[in-house]
Amino acid sequence: MKKKLFTLLLLFVSALLALPVLAEARKEVGPQEAHSYPFHLTQALIARSKAGQSVRGTGTYLGKGILLTAAHNLTDERGRLLAGQTVRSYNAQGTEVFHTGATANPYHLPAGYRGYEDLRKDLGLIEVASSLGLPVGQQELKLAVYTQAQKLVGKRVSSMGFSSLTRPPYTQASGQVLAVETDGTLTADLELVEENSGSPVFLDGEIIGIVTAVTEECRGQSSCSQATITPLTPELKKELLDPAGIQARLID
């Protein structure tokens, strides 16, 4: 099944930014809710390359100075990091919360990540510093790795994410996992909007993956009724989460 990434390349669609999208199955994350756990940890993400290209997506602060997002928010179509890139994240009030710090290489991608078509490995971590002086020493969210993805089928999951194409920009949705695809990704009836790429997917209070793409029938549309989820896997845990000191429990 072909997929379409749902990151917005600002250079090519600036004309769309004035056209709000009404996503029927998504609802507003209200001001009070946006300040509560875990909503306050998900933020709008803007990555800017040295060449001036900007990409909007969604990121979630896991704690320990680590921001979780989709790998394709940080790379070109072949999976190469954009030269001279900086990343900043913003909360629902538009306040900058995190930014890439002084680390020489703050971006961490799975080994062998091949780019936009490699949805099974479409997960990235960013080392960040707090723009508000927030403590970054502890893990803020729980993560779970299902070693048998088929057990997720039929489960009801939820997600929250940012998009400059919606009013308000911070929305949430819930839906059911419908299938495990041949590439190991999940399909869920979870409505999403452009720039939701990288949004966390929760099951029973734990992150089990992130939103990364939509199906081919939604090409050319600003929203879609089904989402592709890149699930956390034992391989991603070993390659990315463990070295970053982010704990995730294994569920057989």
BELRAWO-V858525 format. One record per helix or strand. SS is the DSSP state (alpha for helix, beta for strand). FROM is the first residue (numbers start at 0). LEN is the number of residues. If there is no record, write none. Layout:
BEGIN
ss = (SS & SS)
from = (FROM & FROM)
len = (LEN & LEN)
END
This chain:
BEGIN
ss = (beta & beta & alpha & beta & beta & alpha & alpha & beta & beta & beta & alpha & beta & beta & beta & beta & beta & alpha & beta & beta & beta & alpha & beta & beta & beta & beta & beta & beta & beta & alpha & beta & beta & alpha & beta)
from = (2 & 7 & 9 & 20 & 26 & 30 & 38 & 41 & 53 & 65 & 70 & 74 & 80 & 85 & 95 & 106 & 118 & 123 & 138 & 142 & 148 & 155 & 165 & 169 & 185 & 191 & 199 & 205 & 215 & 222 & 226 & 233 & 248)
len = (3 & 2 & 9 & 1 & 2 & 4 & 3 & 7 & 10 & 4 & 3 & 1 & 1 & 5 & 5 & 3 & 3 & 7 & 1 & 4 & 4 & 7 & 1 & 11 & 3 & 2 & 4 & 10 & 3 & 2 & 5 & 8 & 3)
END
